[in-house]
Amino acid sequence: MPQPPNLDLLLERAGSGDRQALADLLAAIGPQVRARLVGRIAPGYRSVLEEDDVMQVTYLEAVLDIEKFVGGGVAGFVAWLTRMAEHNLLDATRALSSAKRPDPRRKVGPPPSYQDSVIGLMDMLGATSQTPSRDAARLEAGAWLERALKQLPPDYERVIRLYDLAGKDPAIVAAEMGRSQGAVFMLRARAHDRLKQILGSASKFFSTPE
């Protein structure tokens, strides 16, 4: 019979940058974390969100953030992964609830221009400037955003381009990405978090007045 994986060894190797060890660790521990999500998705969202959706985004975050795991052994890693999964589920639930309400930014009519979408996204991320050069600086926002987007994981970049910049309906974004709507909202929340980190403070991407 196959021997169970040595989780302590896998965790040690994963922490040293061994991606295969991390993949094996997630495969071994993932079902335990997934089980903790069962029954926590409201019936009204079951058609657009499943536990596996939450875990897929959680695994991606674990791969991206493994260097942030600070210790506690295997039990600590399970707790860390569980917190990430619960955070993703909460983001998905909140976004799905908000999606039921009319969004004034998505009124029926001509789609916003790319520049308008960029400005809207920058404002949403808190990337604004109160300096006299605000208007001129905003003209640069598109170039800064493009550079930042290219630093994101592919799914993060794509969800921002489709949802935030192209202004597509969540159902259409989900279909184009081959994901559930719940997964789209989770990916978007994580993408926004990473975009904020890349962009940094407003002074990094808005012109400094002379």
N, C-alpha and C positions, 0 to 999 in steps of 0.2 A: 504494500500500500504506500502511496506517496506520503512523504513526511510533510507536516505543516511547515510553512515558511518561518524562518527565524526573524521575527518582527524587529527585534532589537538590532540585529545586524543590518536589516534592510533600512531601518531608520538612520542608523549611523552612516551608511553609504549614501542614502538620499541626502542627508545633511551635508555631505562632502561633494555634492554635485552629480551623483550617479543617477541619471534620469530613469534608467531601466529599474533600478532599485526603488525609486519613488513610484514608478508605475506599478510595480509588484506590490508595494506597500499599500497603495490606494486600492488595488484590486482586493487585497486581503481585508482591509479595514472598512472600505466603502459600504458593504452591505450592513455592517453594524451601525454606521451613521445613518444610512438610508432608513433603517428600521425605526429610528427615532423620529422620522418625519411622517410616518404612517398615521393617518387620522388627523393630521394638522392642516390639511388643505381643505378649505371650505367646499361643500358640495357644489356651490354655484360656480366654482372655478375649475372643477375637475375636467371640464371639456377642453380647457386651454392650458392646464398646468398639471404635471405629474411629478412624483418624487424623482423619477429619473432625470427630468429636466433640471431640477434643483441640483442633483448630484453632478451632472455634466458641467455646469457652470462652476460648481464648487471644486471639481477636479482641476479645471483650468486655472482657477485662482490659486490652488495649492501648488501647482507647477510653477506659476509665476512668482509666488511669494514664499517658497520653501525656506529661503534664507532668513525670513522673519520669524520662523519657529524658534523659540528660545529655549526649549527644553521641557523636561517633565517626563521623558521616556515615552513609551508607547501610549500609556494612558493619557499623557499630556497631549500627544499628537491627535488622539481620538477626540479629546475635548476641543482642541484647536480646529480640527476639521468640522466638528459638530457646530461650533459657533459660526463658522463661515457658512455652513449649509442653512442654519437658522436665519442668518442675516440675509442670505439670498432669497429665502422663502418669504421673509418679511417684505423685502423690496418688491418682489413679484406681486404679492397680495396687495400692497399699497398701490402699485401702478395699475393693476387690473381694476381696482376699485375706482381709481381716478379716471380710467379710460371710459367708465360708464357715464361720466359727466361730460357735457360738451366742453371742448377745449377751444377758447376764443382764438387761439393761434392757428386753428385749423378750420377756419370758416370756409363755407362753400364759395368758390370763386377762383380766380387765377392763382396758381401756386406762387409762393413768394420767390423772389429772385435768389440766386445763390448768395449774394452779398447780404440780403436781408436775413437769410437763414444763418449765415455765419455770425452776424451781429446778435441775432436772437440766441444762438448757442453760447456765444461769449458772455452775454448778459446772464444767462442761466447759470453759467459756471462761476459767475462773480468776476469775470474778466472785463471790468469797466475802468474807465479813467475819468477823473474830474478835472483834468488839466485843460488849459485853453486849446491844446492841440488834439482834443478828443476826436473831432471829425476827421482830421488828417490821419490820426493814429488808427482809426477804424478801417481806413482804406488798406492798411497793412495787415489787418487781422486775418484776411483770407490766406495770405502767404504764410503767416505764422501757424495758422491752423493746419494747413496742408502739411507742413513739416512735422507738426506734432502728430497728426493722424498716421503718418508713415512709421511712427515709432510704436504704434499700438499693435497688439496681436490682430491677425486678419479678421476674426469675427467681431472684435471691438470696433475696428475701423469701419467695417461694412455696416454694422448696425447704426453707427452715427451718420454715415453717408446716406443710408436709405431713410432712416427715421427723422433725424434732426435736420439734415441738409436738403434732402429731396422731398421731405414732408409727406412721405407715404403713410398710408393707414397701417396700423400695427398688424392687421390680418394679412395685408399684402407683403409687408416686411417678413413676417413669419413664413409665408409661402415661398418667397424668394430665397430665404436663408435655409429652408428646410428645417425649421425649428417651430416649437409651439409659441403662442403669443406670450405665455409666461416666461419662457426662456429668453425671448426678445427683450422683455423688460428687465430681466436680471442682467443680461449682457450689457444693456444700455446703461444701467446703474453702475456697473463695474467699469465700463468704458469711460463714463464721466469722471469717476474717481481717478482713473489713471491719467486722463487728459488734464485734470487739474494739477496733478503732480508734475506732468511734463511741462505744462505752460508756466507753472510757478506763479509768482506775483505779477500783477499788471505791468510793473515796470520792466519786466523781461520781454514783453511782446508789444507794448505800446510805446510809441516814440516819446522820448523825453523832450519837453519843450526847451527851446534855446533860451 
